[in-house]
Amino acid sequence: SKYLEKSVFRGNSSDYLYFLLISILILSCIGPFLGIVFMSNSICFTMTYYWGRKSKNTLINVAGLFTLRAPYLPWFYLTLSLLWDIEFKHDLLGMFVGHLYFFFKDILPRITKSKGVDLLKTPEFL
């Protein structure tokens, strides 16, 4: 969360708050259908996924053993969850919500047919 706030949303606290609110809303709507009650792991994965997508060239040193690029960090954690037999649907849900936000905030407005429509524009009251 710190890296996301300090790099991606630098100087835009209202955008960061809106990102969190949208993410929590989507997680709260989808989570019960998957039997997920506690969303803390999912929201962490949402933030990690979005930060990784926005910080493509950032290198992450994992336990001093190897280095990987930021977009692969959530996939690395997901792989660890699978290997250690930890329930991974929390992780997948967080990554799904992070990807939804990334698509509608960063990709869709750049598609020429959408004419620059930003569906996730932060409301003025925030």
C-alpha positions in Angstrom: 0.0 0.0 0.0 2.8 2.4 0.8 4.5 1.9 -2.6 1.2 2.3 -4.4 0.3 5.5 -2.5 3.8 7.0 -2.9 4.4 6.2 -6.5 1.2 5.5 -8.5 -1.1 7.9 -6.6 1.6 10.4 -5.6 -0.2 13.7 -4.7 -3.6 12.2 -5.5 -5.0 11.0 -2.2 -8.6 11.2 -3.5 -7.7 8.9 -6.4 -6.1 6.5 -4.0 -9.2 6.5 -1.7 -11.5 6.0 -4.7 -9.3 3.1 -5.9 -9.7 1.5 -2.4 -13.4 2.1 -2.3 -14.1 0.7 -5.7 -11.9 -2.3 -5.0 -13.6 -3.0 -1.6 -17.0 -2.6 -3.2 -16.2 -5.1 -6.0 -14.6 -7.5 -3.5 -17.6 -7.3 -1.2 -20.0 -8.1 -4.1 -18.1 -11.0 -5.5 -16.5 -12.5 -2.3 -19.7 -14.0 -0.8 -20.4 -16.0 -3.9 -17.0 -17.6 -3.6 -17.4 -18.2 0.2 -14.8 -15.5 1.1 -15.7 -13.6 4.2 -12.5 -11.8 5.2 -11.1 -9.7 2.3 -7.8 -8.6 3.8 -5.7 -10.9 1.6 -7.8 -10.1 -1.5 -7.4 -6.3 -1.0 -3.6 -6.8 -0.5 -3.4 -8.7 -3.8 -5.5 -6.0 -5.5 -3.1 -3.3 -4.5 0.0 -5.5 -5.3 -1.4 -6.4 -8.7 -2.2 -2.8 -9.6 1.1 -1.4 -8.3 2.9 -4.1 -10.3 1.1 -3.2 -13.5 1.8 0.5 -13.1 5.5 -0.1 -12.1 6.6 -2.4 -14.9 10.3 -1.7 -14.7 10.6 -1.9 -10.9 12.8 -4.8 -9.8 11.9 -6.7 -6.6 14.5 -8.7 -4.7 12.8 -11.8 -3.3 14.4 -12.9 0.0 17.8 -12.1 -1.4 17.6 -15.1 -3.7 16.5 -13.7 -7.0 15.1 -10.7 -8.6 11.9 -10.3 -10.6 9.9 -7.4 -12.2 7.0 -5.9 -10.2 4.2 -7.2 -12.5 5.3 -10.8 -11.7 5.2 -10.4 -7.9 1.5 -11.3 -7.4 2.0 -14.3 -9.7 5.0 -15.4 -7.6 2.9 -15.1 -4.4 0.1 -17.0 -6.1 2.5 -19.8 -7.0 3.7 -19.9 -3.4 0.1 -20.3 -2.2 -0.4 -23.2 -4.6 2.8 -24.9 -3.5 2.1 -24.5 0.2 -1.5 -25.6 -0.3 -2.9 -22.4 1.0 -6.3 -21.5 -0.2 -5.6 -19.3 -3.2 -9.0 -18.1 -4.3 -8.5 -15.0 -2.1 -5.4 -14.2 -4.1 -7.1 -14.8 -7.5 -10.0 -12.6 -6.5 -7.7 -9.8 -5.6 -5.8 -10.1 -8.8 -9.0 -10.2 -10.8 -10.2 -7.0 -9.1 -6.8 -5.4 -9.6 -6.9 -6.3 -13.3 -10.5 -4.9 -13.7 -9.4 -1.6 -12.2 -6.3 -1.5 -14.4 -8.3 -2.3 -17.5 -11.1 0.3 -16.9 -8.7 3.0 -15.6 -5.7 2.6 -17.8 -6.4 0.6 -20.9 -10.0 1.4 -21.9 -9.6 5.2 -22.1 -6.7 4.7 -24.6 -8.8 2.5 -26.9 -9.9 4.7 -29.8 -13.4 3.4 -29.9 -14.0 4.4 -26.3 -13.2 8.0 -27.2 -11.3 8.5 -23.9 -14.1 7.7 -21.6 -12.9 7.3 -18.1 -15.4 5.1 -16.2 -13.5 5.3 -13.0 -12.9 9.0 -12.8 -12.7 10.1 -9.2 -15.8 12.1 -8.2 -15.3 15.7 -7.4 -16.6 15.4 -3.8 -13.6 13.3 -2.9 
